[in-house]
């Protein structure tokens, strides 16, 4: 028995290797486990009394994959491609030793097996998988900037063919037990309590001791490499799609498909070596560092409520009040009911409230159609949403979320009416996207229980919630707000109060820059396409149409009214004013904005744009447009950090990626500064300030930070 694997041999000569990392909720392929596994394989191989072995897990899942906390700091520690190759090759060597040791290995897959955990299963000679709904197989490495590095790009195509393997490798598509059996990835599925028995039954029979690809005369399913017409088409189409989807910002999918292409026309050991070489290049590069750190380590910490104040008892919301049944209120009602919370959905008239509830009904119908829910479950959850116009129905709500019109006066009225009926210790939260929470809390008799909970549209799809702390918000209010966000399975960030908070404030710089460039005479198609080339989900003009120019207009006018002479109109606001006041082109909801939305056809940029804003004779490069869009957001984030709106770089990065879609390859807005180098960043901002205006001006604080070479993350750490 070693520290991570419980080794035992039964009377039939079957060894059981029970993987169970101490102190961990889930098994991961850490250095200690890899060493212990190698030792156990040697014991099986050299013991004449042992006929074969079965791998199993002592936890509710099998193995979740590699321990990314060991990989995320590789770039900062100066790990080279050769060192990354050696790490992969060492793990591959252990798996290959098991596969070729001359004794049969079966695996009892009792739950999820992802990444390296799935690759470990593929190296076994027989695979039995639990038929439990939570059991799943997959290779999600490309989603965090890596690729399979322990045989995934070689064994899976050899097992099921290139065409079926590529979606799993390149898109991270997960396999259910039924699908895994259908593809031939596993040999059988069984109830979890029968897994060990089934595996041992196979081992006690006449088990084979060679993987298919080690048998003489092995033929690749569907043909090897690009030597068959079907595979040739698969590789050509796959490469084209990768280029279109990644814009060459993400090296991992390219490395993975290259490893498949090159490796599958070679013997398995050569293919494994090729895979390790590509893996080494990726793990030692900055993109993988950025994506692992923000998408896995820092998001994971946020999901576990890393910013939750200590000493506050854990809470759960059983009854939630929502003021306003528009798109945001309706979306919040849906995700809350889905989490098992009783919801009181209040609006000024019952018809509006019922329309808000119908939004949930339509989403439940879609879930049923896709097989994610049943009629009974959907009906039960829908019954948890109670529509009303009566504030008295909010009685006993532990939390109330206000999602009414963006007007300080209207919000003050609903706050007073709500506080008249809810419990004294209830939390009141505003879903405002821009109005300062401290100011809104002035209408409250208990500002210590007043916070902001800023959701993103559409609520059912967007993973982030921004919790805003007002000047008088208590630790208890913060803790309970975070508990609720976790309860509805969203990712929280915590920010301090200021106009626009963090996400709205920074996001608006991108749309503003897009409109400013439009007014300068830059081709609108260039603006939109450059944004997509950078990795932004859509262009800034399309985004403005989605949120509506009318909303941007109203927010600007409200902010100008609040701040008076202290407010400076954004450089792109004249464009908004013209479209709203003069042209009546207010955005997608109204059927026209920067784009036209012809019925039954795809949207397209309005042809009148170039008449309003004649094109410059000499257009900038796509890279210059990209830089303007990314740098303005990163610079505004640095200002937020300087002003104390953000206390942690990790929250800024997670918020930028999951809140409005800042390109994940950058790691987020502050990681972007660290990636290009803070000195280079400041120099570029100086250049753009001279060329385009003071919105790119760098503060003394940031300039001093650059002079000292001070990054936003401490070198060699996963999280600030």
N, C-alpha and C positions, 0 to 999 in steps of 0.2 A: 504493500500500500504506500503510495506517495501522497503528496499534498493536494493534488488536483484530480487524481483518478483513483478510485477504489477498485483494486484488482482482486478478483477471486476466480477460482476454478471449481466447477461442480463435479459431481461423480461421473458424469459422461465425458469429462475432459474438455468441456467448453469453458473458455475464459470469458468473464464479463469485465469490461472496462467501463466503469460507471464514472462519467465525467461530472464533477461537482466542485466548482471553484469555491473555496471558503470565503465567506463574507461578501459574496456577489449574488445579486438577484438573478443574474443570467450568466451562462457560460460564454466566455470570449476566448479567442485564440491568443492568449498572452504568451510571453517567452517561457514562463514556467510550465504552462500546459503543454506547449510544443515539446519541451525537453522531457516532461513526464510521459507524453505519448510515445516518444521515440524509445524511451526505456521500456515501456510496456510491450511495444512491438517486439523488441529484442527478447523479452521474457517469453512471449508466445512462440517466437521462432525457435528458440533454443531448448524449450521444454518438450521432451518427447511425449510427455503425458497429455499435452494440450493438442487437441485435434483442430481447433479453430477458435475464433473469438467473435464476440459481439460488442459493438460500441453502443452505449446507452447514456442517458442523461439523468442526473439526480434532481434536475430542476424541471419546471413546467415547460420549458422550451429545450431544444437540443443544443445548438451552438449558434449564437447570434452573429458571429463573424470575427474578424480580427479586432484586437484591442486598439482602437484608433487613438487612444491617448498616448500610445507608443509611437504612432506614425505622424500625428498632427504637428509635432515640433521638429520633424525631420529637416525641413527647409531652413528653419531658424538655427538649427544646430549645425548646419553646413554639411548635412549628409549628401554624399555624391551619388550619381547615378549608379556607379559601381557598387557602392555600399547598399543602395536600395535593391539592386539586383541580387546581392548576396543574401539579403533578408528573405526575399521571395524564394530564391533557390534553396535556401536552408529548409523552409517550410515544405516546398515541393519535394525535396529529398526525403523528408520524413514520410509524406504521403506515398511517395513512390516506393519507399522501402516496405511499407505496409502492403502495397498493391502487388509487389513482386517477391514477397518473402517466402512463397511456397505453401503458405497456409491460408485457409479462407477466412475472410473478415466479413461479417454482416453488420448492419447498423439498424438500430431501432429508433426511428425518427419520431419522437413523441410530441413535437411541437415545431415551431418555426426553426428553420435552418437556413441562414442567409450568409452570403459572401463566403468567407473561408469555411464556415460551418457546412454549407452546401457542398463546397469543394471537397471537404473531408468525406462526406457521404458518397460523392462520385468516385472517390478512390477506393471505396469498399466494394466487395464482390457481389453483395446482395443487400437490397434496400427495402425495408418494411416501414411504411409510413402510417402514422395515426390518421384516422378518418375524421378527426376533430376539425371543426370549421376554422380554428385558429392555427392549425398546422399549415405551414406554407414554405415553399422553397423559392429561392431567388438569388440573383447576383446583382445587388443594387449599387455596386462600387462606382459606376459611372456618374451616379447622382451626387457623389461627393468628391469628384475629381480624380478618382482612381479607376482601376480596372481589375478584374480577377487576377490574382497573382499566385495561385496555388493549383493551377490546372483547369480552371473553369473555361478558359477559351479553347482548351484542347480536348478535354474529356467530353464536355457536353455536345459539341458538334460531332464527335466520333460516335456518340451514343444515339443521337436523334437526327443528325444531319444539319448542315449549315443553315438551311432555310428556317428550320424550326428553332434552332439555337440562337440565332442572331437577335431576335426580339428580347430574349431573356438576358443576353449579354449587353446589348446596346441600349435597351430601353428600360432595363430593370424590371421587366414584366415578371410578376410572381406566379407561381404554379400552385394551385390548390391540389389536395390529394387526388381528386378525380382526374384533373388535367395531367398531373405527373404520371399517374398510372396509364392514362390514355396515350401519352407520348412515349412511354417506356422508360421514363426516368427512374421510376421505382418499380419493383417487381410485384408488390402487393400492398394493399392498404387493409388496416384492421383496427378494431377498437384499441385504445391506448393500453388497456390492461392486458391485451393479448400480444403486444409487440414482441416482448422478449421471448415468449413461447414460440411464436412464429419464426423468429430469427434462429432460435436454437434448433427448431425442427428442421430447418433447411441445413444447418450446420451438421446435424446428426445423420443426414441423408447422404447423398453423393454430390457434395458441393464442388463447384469448379474453383480452381485456384488461380485462374488467369483472367484478367480483364479482356474484353473482346478485342481491344486493339493490340494486345500482346499475343494473340493467337495467330499462328502462321496462316497467311492467306486472308487476313482481315480486309474487308472492303468497307470503305466509307459509305454510310447511308446516303444515298442520293448522289454519290460521286465525290471525289476529293477536289478541293481547291476550285479553280475556275475552269477545270477541264471538262465540265459538263455544261450544256446550254442553260440548264436551270440555275446552277450555281453562278455561272457568269452573269446572268441577269440579276440574281440576288445581290452579288457584290457591286455591280454597276449601279443599280437602283439604291442600294444601301449607302454607298459612298455619296451619291448625289443628295440623298435625303439628309445625311449627316452634315454635309456642307451647308445645306439650306437651313437646317435647324440649329446648328451651332455657330454659324458664321465664322468658323475657325477660331472661336474664342475658347473652346473646350477641347483640349488635346486628348482627354481620356477616351471618348468614343472612337477617335481616329486610331489611337494606339490599340484599342481592343479589336477593331475590325482588321487592322493590319496583322495582329497576332493570329487571328483566326485564318486569314488569307494565307499568310506565310507558313503557319504551323501545320495546316491540314494537308499540305502536300509533302510533308516530311514525316519521318518516324516520330513516335510519341515523345521520346526523350529530347529530340531536337526541337520539337514544337514547344515543349515545356521550357526549354532554355530560351527560346525566342520570346515567349510570354514573360519570363522573368526580366529579360532585357528591357522590354517596353515598360514593365511595371517600375523598374528602377528609374527610368527617365521621368515617369510621372510623379512618383512619391518624393523625388528630390526637387521638384519644381514648385514654384510659388502658387500656381493655380490650385493644386491639390491642397496645399497648406490653407489657402483662403477658404476653400469650400468645406474641408473637414472641420476647420475651426468654427466657422459661422453656422453651417447647415447641420452639423452634428453636435459638436461639443457645446457651443454656446446656446444653440437652440434647445439642446437637451437640458442644460442648466436652467434656462428660462422656463421650460415646461415643468421642471421640478421646483419652481418658485424660489430661485436663488435670491431674489430681491425681497422676499417676504420678511417683514420685521419679526424678530425673535420674541418669544415669550407670550405670543398671542395664541389662544386656543384655536384649533382647527375648526372651521365652520362649513356648513352646507346650506344652500338655499333650498327651501322646500316650496316657497311661494314667492313668485316674482311679479312685480308690477311693471308694465311698460306703458309709457305715456306717448301716444302717437302711433298709429297703425300704418304709417307709410312704408316705403320700401325698407328703411332701416329698422323700424320697429317691428315690422312683420318678420324680417329676417332674424332678429334677436329672439322673437317669440318662437320661431321654428327650432333654432339650435338649442334653446332652453327646454322646450317640450321634449325634444329628442333626447335630452340628458335626464329626463324624468322629473322635471320641475313643473309645478303647477303655475300657469301663467295667467295673469289678468291683463288683457289687452284693451286699453282704454283709448277712446277717441271722442271727438266732439259730437259725432252722430253714429248710430249703430250700423248704418250702411258702410261707413268708412272702416269701422272696427271689423265688420264681417269680411270686407275685402282683404284686410290684413290677414285674417285667419285663412281665407281662401288661398293666399300665397303659400301657406304651409301645406294645405291640402294638395295643391298642385305638385309641390316638391315630394310629398309622400307618395303620390301616384307615380311619379317618375322613379322613385326608389323601388316601388313594387315592380314596375315594368322591367327594371334592371336586375331584379332578383335580390336586392339589398334589404327588402322588408316584405311583410305580409299584410293582407287586408286587416287582419285582427290587430296586429301591432300598430299599424298606421292609424286605425280608428281609435285605439286606446290613447295614443299620443295626441291625436287631434282633439280628443275630449279633454285634454289637459289645458287647452287654451280657452279661456272664458272671455268673451267679448262683452264690453260694457261702455256706458257713458257716465257711470256713477263713481265718483271718487270714493264713496263709502266701501266699494268692493275691494279697495286696496288694503283694507284692514287685515292685519296679521302678515303683511308682506315683509320679509326680512330685508329685501333689496328692491328698490324702484329705479328704473332706468328711464330717463327722459329723452325722447327722440322726436321732439316737436320742431316746428319751423325755427330757422336760425335767426331768432329775434330775442334780444335780451329781455324785452318787456313781456313777451309771451311766456318765456321760460320762467320768469319771476312769478307770474300768475299761477302756473301749474305747480311750481315748487310750493307755494303757500297752501294751495288747496290740498296737495298731497300730504304735507306735514301735519295737516289738521286731523288726519285719520290714521296714519301709519304709526307703528310702535315707536316709542321714544328712542330705542336703540337701533332702529332700522337705518340702513345706509341709503343715501340718495346719490345717484350718479347721473351725470349728463353725458349724452353721446355727441355733444357738440364737437365739430372738427376744428374750430378756430377760436371761439370766444373763450377768453381766460376763465378758468375755473374759480379762481379767487373772486373775480368780479361777480360771477353767477351766484357764488355762495353768499353774497351779501343779502340775497333775498331769502336766505335760510335762517331759521332760528337756531339751528344746530350745525354750524359750518364745520365742526370737527368730524361730522359724519357725511360730509359732502366731498365727492371725488369726481373725476372724469373717467368714463369708460368709452373710449373712442373705437368703434367698430369700423370695419371697412366693407365696402359693397362689391359683390353680393356677400352678405354675411355668411351664408351657408358654405361658401367656397373659400373665402379669405381666412387664413389661419391666425392672423394677428389681432390682438386687442391692445391698445395703448392706454395704460392707466395713468391718469394725470393727477399729480399731488398738488392740491391747493395750499396756500400758506397756513391754513388752520386745519388741514386734513390730519386726522389722528392716525397713529400706527395701526389701531384696530380697524379703521376704515380701509386702510391700504391692504392689510392682511386679508380681510374678508372679501375685498374686491378681487384680490388675486386668487383666493380660494374658489370664487365663482367662476373666474376665467378658466381655471383648471377643471372645474366641474363640467363645463361645457366643451372641454377638450380643445381649447384654443391656446395659443402661445402669447404670453404677456411680456410687455416691456414696461418699465416704470420711468416716467419722465416728470420733471418739475414744470410748474405752470409758467406759461409765457404765451404771447399772441401766436396762434397757429401751432402751439406745442412743439413737437418735433416733426412728426411725419407730414402733417399738412404744410408746415413752414418750409421744409426742405423739398418736398415733392413739388410745391408750387414754383420753385426756382427753375425746374426743368420745363414746365409748361410755359412759364414766362419767357425763358430763353428761346423756346420754339417760336412763340409769337413775335418776339423781338427780331429774330432772324427773318421771319416772314416779312415784317415791316421794312427790313433792310433791303429786301429784294432777293433774298436767297430762295431758290426754287423750293416750293413746298414739298415736292416729291423727294428732293434731296434731303430735306429736314426729316421727313418721316422714315425714309429708307435708312438713313444714317443711324437713326435711333435704334432701328431693328438690328442693324449691323453691330451696334454696340452691345446688344443683348437685352435691350429694354423690351418689354412685352409688346408695346405699340408706340407709335410716334406721339409727340407732345400735342400735335393738333388733334389727333384722334382722341386722345385722353380728354382734352378740353371739351370736345363734343360729347363724350360719354358722361362727364360730370356736369355738363351744361355750362355754357358761357354765362348764363343768367346767374348761376350760383356764384361763380367767380366775381361777377359784377356786384352782387349783393354783399358778399363777404368783404370785398374791397371798400365799398361805400360804408359798411358798418364799422370797419376798422378805422377808416379815415375819420369817421364821426367820433369814435372813441378816443383817438390819439390827437386829433386836431392838428396843430402846426407841427407836431413832432413826427407826423407821418409823411413818408415820401412815397409817392405813387411808383409802382413797379414799371419798368421800362416797357413791358408788353401791355399795360393796361389800356393805352389808347386804342389798341386793336380790339380788346373786349368791348370798350365803350362804343366803338363804331358798329360792331356786329350786333350789340344789344339795342342801342338807342336809335341807330340810323337804319340798319339793314334788316332788323328783326330776324336774324339768324342766330338763334339761341342755343343750338345744339341738337343732338340726336333725338332727344325726347320730342322736339318740335319739328322733326323731319328735315332740318337743314341747319348747318353751321359751317365749319370749315369744309365739311363733306356734304355731298348730296346723298340722300337715301331713297332712291327710286324703288317703288314697291315691286317686290319679286326679283330684284336685282342686287348685285353687290354694291356696297357704297363706293363712292369715288370722290376724290378731291374736287371741290367746286371750281368750275372753270373760271369763275369771276375773280378768283384770288389774284391771278397775274395781272388783271386789269386794275384792281385796287392797289396792288403793290408790284409795280413793274420790275422785272428781273434784272439783276446786275449783269453787266456785260461779261464780267469775269466772276464765275462762281467759285466758292471756296472748295477745298478738297473735302471728301467725305470724312477724313480723319479730323479735320479742323471742326466740323460740325459735331462729331462724336465728342471731341475734347470739350467743347463748350457745354454740351449737355451733361457730361459726367463731372467735369470740374466744378461747375456751378453748384451741383448738389453736394459734392464732397466738401467744398469750401463752406457752404452754409451749415453743414453738420459740424465742421470744426468750430464755427462761431457758436453753435448751440453748446458744444462741449466747453468752450471758453466761458460762456455765460452761466454754466451750471444747469442748463436745461437737461443735459445728459450727464449722469455721473459715471457711466461705464461705456467704454468703447464697444463692448460686446452687445449691449442693448442697442446702440446706434446701428451696428451692422445687421443684427437680426431684424430690427425694425425696418431698415431700408430694403432688405431683400423680401421679407414676408409682408410688409405693409404696402409698398407700391411697386415692387418688382425691379429694384436696382439690380444690375446684372450679377447673378450669383458667382460668376467666375472671378469677380473682383473681391469677393468676401464681404462686400458691403462698403458703405461710403468711407469709413475711416480706414478700413483695410486697404481700400483703393489708394489712399494717400501713402500708407506705408509701402504698398507694392511699387508705386512709381518712384518712391523716395521723397521724403518731405522737402528736401532742398530743391529737387527738380519740380515738385508740385508748386512750391512758392514762386519759383522762377517763371513757370508757365502762367500762373495767376497774374504775376506782374506784367507779363507780355500781353495777356488778354485784357487786363485793366487799361493798359495804354491804348489798345486797339478798339475795345468795345465799351468801356465805361467803368465807373467806380463799383459796380456790383461785383467785380472780380478783385476788388482791393483787399489786400492781406493785412490783418491786424498786427500790431507790434508783438502781441502774445504769440501768434503763430510764427512770425518771423524769428523771434528769439528761440522758439522751439526748433525751428529748422536750423538755425545757426549752431545749436547744441547737438543736432542730429538726434533729437528725441522723438521716437516713434510713439504711436498711440497704444501699442501693445508692448509689453516687456518682452524682449527677445527671448525665445525659448519657452514661452509659456503659452498654454492653450487659451487662457481667458484672462482678461484684465481684472 
